[in-house]
Amino acid sequence: MNLEINTGNEIEITEKDMIVSTTDKKGILIYANDIFCDIAGYKRSEVIGQPHNMIRHPQMPKVIFKLLWNRVLNGEVIYAFVKNLARNGDYYWVKAYVKPIIENGEVVKITSYRKPLNSFAKDYISKFYNTLLEYEKTHSVDESVQFVQKYLEDRDLTYDQFIDRLSLEKSVENIPIRNIDYNKEKNTHLIFKEYLNSCIKNGQIQELESKEHAVYKFKEIFEKMGNESFSNDEAWLRLIKTHSKFHSSVDKYIKKAKENESMSSFEKMTEDLSCDINNMFNDLTIIRDKY
Ligand SMILES: Cc1cc2nc3c(=O)[nH]c(=O)nc-3n(C[C@H](O)[C@H](O)[C@H](O)COP(=O)(O)O)c2cc1C
């Protein structure tokens, strides 16, 4: 490791570069390709037999390597964003795909394939890693693992989804839209539809206080999101429209039921409600995945 020289200059990796290295299961380098050696600034003979942390950058939080090792020693692959230190003190960012090689059920070696990291992910992850570095000054690695878990949970993302979204230059910060419990809300709407049906069949529609029902609370959630970054998106605007249509259908439905309409006249409306519920939740998923 070369902690003293840290120039602050970035080496840009190009798309055609694939930096590859292999270690044994203790992290000792047993293979490095030409690009690995060129970019890090070492001869192959200088890296083989050395621990992989020889290119560790001091601005890499410990927790990332902890997650990496946990996964690979468990026989699983992992993607990680890594800032590395070259011999001359320059740094370079990579997206690493780290894959254990398993023989007879045992991890025998591990290979990492690295490609460049887009600048959106680089900007985000540099700040995130700085937060982790600060945290690790006063906390253990295990606490740092918990910190990362909580950070991801708050965003309703798994580690892999977090990596995927940043790789696709998508935000990982639209918390309100991620906090919607999609299955619960969809079920609430479906149950409400069934409830309307059963009320009509039993002739109890008068007792229904629709405005207090949970599906109306959903409307409030939407209203609160009016100023979010996605609120001009086509799918979002369509969703708002479908949601109002859903409610006016429900109101119409209740009114007709109170007027003792025949059962057959409700059939079309029930179909429309199902269709609106599906469209609404499709749009909601589109927005969640896009932002
Ligand atoms: C296949 C493989 C590739 C690795 N690549 C890197 C790397 O590019 N940069 C790095 O700092 N650590 C890399 N590591 C992790 C190191 O082994 C080590 O855990 C890390 O540098 C932290 O050093 P430390 O454990 O001494 O704190 C890699 C590990 C494996 C198994």
The ligand as an SDF file (V2000), in Angstrom:
LIG
                    3D

 31 33  0  0  0  0  0  0  0  0999 V2000
  -10.8510  -11.2450   -6.4250 C   0  0  0  0  0  0  0  0  0  0  0  0
  -10.6560  -10.0830   -5.4900 C   0  0  0  0  0  0  0  0  0  0  0  0
  -10.4020   -8.8340   -6.0050 C   0  0  0  0  0  0  0  0  0  0  0  0
  -10.1910   -7.7390   -5.1670 C   0  0  0  0  0  0  0  0  0  0  0  0
   -9.9440   -6.5350   -5.7210 N   0  0  0  0  0  0  0  0  0  0  0  0
   -9.6670   -5.4970   -4.9210 C   0  0  0  0  0  0  0  0  0  0  0  0
   -9.3210   -4.2280   -5.4680 C   0  0  0  0  0  0  0  0  0  0  0  0
   -9.3270   -4.0360   -6.6900 O   0  0  0  0  0  0  0  0  0  0  0  0
   -9.0080   -3.2260   -4.6250 N   0  0  0  0  0  0  0  0  0  0  0  0
   -9.0170   -3.3900   -3.2720 C   0  0  0  0  0  0  0  0  0  0  0  0
   -8.7030   -2.4330   -2.5530 O   0  0  0  0  0  0  0  0  0  0  0  0
   -9.3680   -4.5780   -2.7210 N   0  0  0  0  0  0  0  0  0  0  0  0
   -9.6670   -5.6140   -3.5170 C   0  0  0  0  0  0  0  0  0  0  0  0
  -10.0150   -6.8040   -2.9460 N   0  0  0  0  0  0  0  0  0  0  0  0
  -10.1730   -6.9000   -1.4850 C   0  0  0  0  0  0  0  0  0  0  0  0
   -8.8450   -7.0990   -0.7730 C   0  0  0  0  0  0  0  0  0  0  0  0
   -8.5730   -8.4660   -0.7060 O   0  0  0  0  0  0  0  0  0  0  0  0
   -8.9030   -6.5220    0.6310 C   0  0  0  0  0  0  0  0  0  0  0  0
   -9.9300   -7.1260    1.3690 O   0  0  0  0  0  0  0  0  0  0  0  0
   -9.1190   -5.0100    0.6350 C   0  0  0  0  0  0  0  0  0  0  0  0
   -8.1710   -4.3540   -0.1560 O   0  0  0  0  0  0  0  0  0  0  0  0
   -9.0850   -4.4270    2.0370 C   0  0  0  0  0  0  0  0  0  0  0  0
   -7.8880   -4.6380    2.6200 O   0  0  0  0  0  0  0  0  0  0  0  0
   -7.7970   -5.1380    4.1180 P   0  0  0  0  0  0  0  0  0  0  0  0
   -8.6650   -6.3670    4.1740 O   0  0  0  0  0  0  0  0  0  0  0  0
   -6.3630   -5.4010    4.3690 O   0  0  0  0  0  0  0  0  0  0  0  0
   -8.3560   -4.0150    4.9290 O   0  0  0  0  0  0  0  0  0  0  0  0
  -10.2510   -7.9090   -3.7710 C   0  0  0  0  0  0  0  0  0  0  0  0
  -10.5210   -9.1670   -3.2540 C   0  0  0  0  0  0  0  0  0  0  0  0
  -10.7450  -10.2470   -4.0920 C   0  0  0  0  0  0  0  0  0  0  0  0
  -11.0690  -11.5960   -3.5220 C   0  0  0  0  0  0  0  0  0  0  0  0
  1  2  1  0
  2  3  1  0
  2 30  2  0
  3  4  2  0
  4  5  1  0
  4 28  1  0
  5  6  2  0
  6  7  1  0
  6 13  1  0
  7  8  2  0
  7  9  1  0
  9 10  1  0
 10 11  2  0
 10 12  1  0
 12 13  2  0
 13 14  1  0
 14 15  1  0
 14 28  1  0
 15 16  1  0
 16 17  1  0
 16 18  1  0
 18 19  1  0
 18 20  1  0
 20 21  1  0
 20 22  1  0
 22 23  1  0
 23 24  1  0
 24 25  2  0
 24 26  1  0
 24 27  1  0
 28 29  2  0
 29 30  1  0
 30 31  1  0
M  END
$$$$
